[in-house]
Amino acid sequence: MNEYHCYEKICSLKKIAAQYNAGMAYEKMLQSMADDIAQQTYRVAFIGEFKRGKSSLINALLGTDILPMDILPMTASIIRICHGAERRILVHFKDGHSEEHTLEDLADFATKDSAKHREIADKVREVEVVFPSVLGRSHIEILDTPGINDDTDTTRKTMGVIGQIDAAVVVVSAKYPISITEQNLILELIRAEDIRRIVFAVTFIDLLETDIGKKQALEFIINTKLKQMVLAQAKLDFAENPSLKKKAEKLLSDPIVFGVSSLQARQGIQKGDLQLLTYSNIPFFKDELLTILLGGMEESVPAKTFSAIKLILSLLPSWQRDESSRLEQQRVEQERKFEQQNSSRIQRIKEIRENLIEWLHELDKYLKTKGLSVRHGFDRSCEKSLCKIFISQLSTITHQNNTHQAVLSAMQYAMWPSPVRLDT
């Protein structure tokens, strides 16, 4: 299934969802998926605890200091790095409006290094950084996220990104590898259906002075932390879910781990020291990461499409039941309204009939007092005349004035142009 077929299937699913009230909630998700396929967008988040060097690592990959860095936790907003020739930022606020600013203004909207910046960051949903890069040209969007376990708000922002990405680079420190918080984060990433690639970047590897020390540190993270501790916990957590258990085994039994030094890469770039840059392992990590993500991109589109098809098919029966129930309620309501309206019509006809009978009785009594009855020589021509008068005046009576008095008044006017009371 190529990208065109995937795009076509997603659009078809969107049309199906639009036919149901409950399905309308999935239209936006399917439209976003279709847009990603059309634009070939693949999103990878650099995610981890605070002060693990996520922003510094992204800067090293981009070859310049774009993202704010400091010895204290800095990142307070989601920063999405997209490809573009013109360097700028687009600030998307929670209230729905957006503003364009220069790249130099990024710290004003995405950091919490001051009370003013924290107040602004609380209003920001996401900062989009437009910047030319090799990853960007390959339709890969990089997301820099606030550190989890820093504060409640930044943790919530970061965890909210998990459902929007295709891959994750979990950034851990060589000084404090794989904490309980990081273990739980890895398990959450495995739970996310759309995430099929997890890469581990071990930062601050330069703090380990010897190559043997670096090798031992990486082996400890791979064998003891990931293969044993995290994978064992995953098997327990996913014991009742074979697909997640299989996914965890695939990602953790042979994890993809790179040791890197953002500091050495930065110094190597600034000094033009190719040897120091190479020793940082950033160039190798960048090439390997690009290969991994491009491979993931090829798998992601059909996998996402199949997942969407599976999801919509699983929801269709409930949507159909809800729709049938809604239509049945409408039918019952329409029948009820029809019965009410019909009952009102029957009641009005009954009232008209009763008023007419009452009027005829009054008329008969009046005619008898005047000697105009069949017994006193009430002939056929008089009867016909009265019928004509009755019919002509009956047509002037509507359901709004079909009272006994109205009928009497109409007939009185037809029979006697001058006012005459029938009851006299």
N, C-alpha and C positions, 0 to 999 in steps of 0.2 A: 504494500500500500504506500504510494508516494504522497508527497505533501499536498498535491492538488486533491487527491481522493480524500485525504484526511480533512482538509478544509471543507470539502463538499459534505462530508458526513456530519461535521460539527454544525454546519449551517442547517442541515436537515433536522438535526436534533433540536436546534434552537426553534425552528418552525413548529416542531411537535410540542415542545414545552410551552410555546406561546398559546396553544389551543386550550390549555388548562389553567384554571386560576392558581392552583398550587405550583404549576410549572413556571409561572412568570418569575418566581424568585430565582430560577436557574438561568434565565435569559442572559443576565449580565455576565455570569460566569462563563457561559458558552460563547458569548460574544468576545470576551477577553481572550479565550482560548483560540478562537478563530483569528483574532488580530495577531496573536503571537505566532500562529502558524504562517499567516500571510507575510508577516515581517521577519519570520525566522528568528524570533527572540528567544534566548535561553538565559535564564536568570540564576546566578550563583551568589549566595550570601556568605560573607565572612563573618563567622559567628563564634561566640565564646564568652568566657567571663571577662570582667573589666580588667584593664591593664594587662592584656595578653599580647598586645602589639598588633591588633587587627588593622588599624589605620596605617601604622608604619609599614606593615607588610604590603598593603595595597599600594601605598606610595612607591615602595621599592619595585613592585611589579610594573607600575606605570612609568617609572624612571624619573619621577619628579615629586616634590612635596605639594600635593594638592590638598590632601585631607589634614585637618588640624591635629597636632600631636602635642603631648605634654606629659610630665611625670605624674599628673593626677588624671583621673578619668575625665575624658573630654567630650566624646561623642554623645549627644543627647537626642538626635533625630536620625531617622532612617535616611541614609544618603545613597541614592541610586546613580551610578555612573554609566551614562549612555554615550554612544559614539556620535561625534559631530565635529565639523571642521572649526566652527566658531566656539571658542571657550566661553562659557557662561553658566549661570545657574538659574534654575526655575524653582521657586519656593512655592510649594503647594500647601495651603493652610487647611486646617480642619473645617473651617466654615465654607469651603468650596472655592474660594478665589485663589488666584496664583499671581506671583510677581516675578519679574525677571531682574536679575542683578548680575554684577560682575563676579568672577571667580574669587576675587579678593574679599568679597563680602560673605563667603561661606561660613566663617567662624561666627558671624553675627546670628545665624539662624540654626546652626547645627551643634553648638557646643553649650556647655554649662559652666564655663570658667568664671562667670560673674552672675550676680542676681538678675541683671538686665537680660543677659543672654538666656538664662534659665526660663525667665518669663516669656521670652519670645519663642523659645523651643517648645514650650508647652502648647503653643497655638499652632505649631507646624505639624502637618501630617507626614510630609516627605520633602526632601530636597533633591532635586534632579540636577546632576552635574553633567554638562555636555562637554566632552573632552575627546580628542582623537587618540586612539590606542589600538594596539594589535588585537586585543581581546574584543574591543568595541567593533572593529571592522569585521570581526567574525560573528557579529550579531549576539555577542555575549554581554549581558548587563551585570555589573558588579554592584552588590549591595553591601555597604558598610553599616554595621548595626551597633547600637549601644551595648555595652557589656551587661550580660545577665548577672544577677546577684549584686548589682550596684545599688539600685533602688527599685521600688515597686513599679514606678512609671516606665523607666527605661527597660526593665525586664519585660513588662507587658508589651511594649512596642516591638521588642526583638522577637518574642515568641509569636506575635501576630504575623510576622513575616514568613514563618515556616510554611504556611499554606499557600504562599505565592511564588515559591522558588522551585527550580528544577534540580539544583545541586547545592551542596554546602561544603565550605572549607571550614572545618572546626579548628580554630586556632588555640593551641595549648602552649604552655610555657615549659621550657626544659627545667626550670627551677621548681615548679609545682605541677607535675604532670597528672592529668585526669583526676580531678576532684569529684566528690559525690555530685555536685551541681553539674559538672561537665558530663558525668556518666548519665544523669537524667536527661540532659540535653540531647545526647547521642540517641537515647532511646526514643525521645520525641521525634527526632529527625527520621528514625527508622519507621515510626508510625505514619509519617506523612506519605500518602500514596504516590504523590508526584515526584518525590525525591528518590532518585535511583543512583545517585553518585554522592559519596561522602569521602572527602579527602582530609587528611589530618596534617596540619602544618605545625611543627614544633619550633617555636620562636626562641630567641635568646640562646641559641646553640653556641654562640661565640663565648658565653660565660664558661663553657667547658673547654679548658685550655688545650687538651690533647685530642688527637683524632680517636684514640682508644676510648677516652671518656665520652666523646660524642657518640661513638658507636654503641657503647654500653647503655647510654641513656636512651637511645632510640630503641634498642632491643628490649629494654625494660618496659618502655611504653607499649611496644608492639605485643610482646609475649605475655607480660604479667598484667598490664593494665587493660589492654583491648581484648586480646584473645582469651584471657582467663576471666578477669573480673567483669568487664562490661558484657562480654558474650554470655557468660554464665547467668548474669542478671537478666539479659534479654531472653534466654531460653526459659527462665522462670516466668517472666512477665508475659511472654507470648506462647506459653504452653498450650493455651486453648485456641490459638490462631496460627495454623500451620503456614500460611502464606507469609506472615510477619516473621515467624521463626526462621523460615527459609531465607528471607531477605536479610535478617540479622546475621545469619551464618555466612551468607555471601559477602557481606560488607565487612565483617569483623574477623572471619577466620583467616583472611589474608588481607589485612587493611593496607590502604595506600597512605604511607607516612613519609613526610619530607622534613628534614631538619634544615632550618634556614636562619640567617642572621640579617635582619633588616638594617641594622646599624652598619655592618660591614658593607652591605650593598650601597647604602647611602654615601658612605665615605669613599667607596670605590668610584661611584659616579661623580662625586664632587672633585676628587683628586685625579680622575682619569686613570685610576689604577685598575687595570683589567684583571690582574692577578687577585687583588683583594675582592673585586666584584665576583670573580669565579669562586673564590673561597667561601663567599657568602651563600653559595648554592642557589641564589635567586634566579640566575639565568636558566639553570637546569630545571628548577621548579616551575618557572614560567612556561617553558617549552612542554614539559610533561603535563602541566595543568591544562594547557590549551588542547593538547591531544586528547586528554581524558574528557574534557568538556565537549569537544567537537564530536567525539564518539557517543557521548551521552545525548547530544542534540539529535543525532541520527536515530537513536532509539526512542527518544522522548516523544516525538510527534505521533508516531503510530501507537505508542503505549498510552499516551494521554487520550488519544481518540478512542481506543478500545475501553479505557477506563470510563470515559464519558458515556459511551454506548451502554456499557454495563450498568452504570449508575441510572441513566434514564430508563432503561428497560426494567430495572428493579423498582423504580418509582411509579412507572406507568399504571400498574394495577391499582395502587392507592389513589392516584390521580383520577382514574376512571371511576372508581367507587365514589370519590368525592363529587365528581361531576354528575354522576347518576343521581346521587343524593340531592345535589343542588337542583337538578332538573325536576326531580320528583317533588321537591318542596315548592318549586315554582308552579308545577301543575296543580298541586293541592291548593295553593294560594289562589290561583286563577279560578279554580272550580268554586272555592269558597266565595270569592268576589262575585262570580256569576250567579251563584245561588242567592247571595244577598241582593244583587240587582234584580234578579228575577222575582224574588220574594217581594221586593218593593213595588215592582210593576203589578204583581197580582194583588197586592194590598190596595194600590191606587185604583185598580179596576173594580175591586170589591166596594171601595168607598164610593166610587162614581155610581155603581149599580144601586147601592143602598140609597144614595141621595136621589137618584132618578125615581126609584120606587116610591120613596117618601113624597117626592114632588107630585108623582102621578096620583097618589092617594089624595093629596091635598087638592089637586086639580079636579079629581072626580067628585070630591065633596062639594067644591065650589060650583061645578056645573049642575049638580043636582039641586043646589039651592036656587039656581036660576031656571030650573026646569029643563036644562039641556042634558037629557040622558036618553038612552034608548027607550026606557019605559015611558017618557014624556014626549016622544017624537023626535029624538035626536037622529036626524037623517044622515045618509051616507055622504052627501056633499059637505056637510059641516065637519064630519069626521075627517075627510080628506084635507079640508082646509086646516084643521087643527094639526094634522100630521105634518103638513108642509111647514106650518109655523114652528112646530116642535123641532123638525129636522134642521131648519135654517138657523134657529136659535141655539140648538145643541152644538152646532159647529163652532159657535163663538166661545163655548165653554172649554177651558184647558184644565190640565191636572193641577194647575196652580190656583184656580178659583172655582173648583168644582164643589162648592159648598151648597147646602140646601137653599140658603138665601140667595146665592148668585143665580141658581137655576130659576128660582121663583121670579127674581127681578127680570131676568132675560125674557121669560115667557110673558110676564106682565106687560113689559114694554111692547112686545110683538102683538099682543092681543088688544091692548088698550093704550093708544098713544098718550092719553092723559093719565096722570098718576092715579091708580086705583089699587086699593089693598085687597088682595085675594081673600084675606081672612075676615072681610067685612060682609 
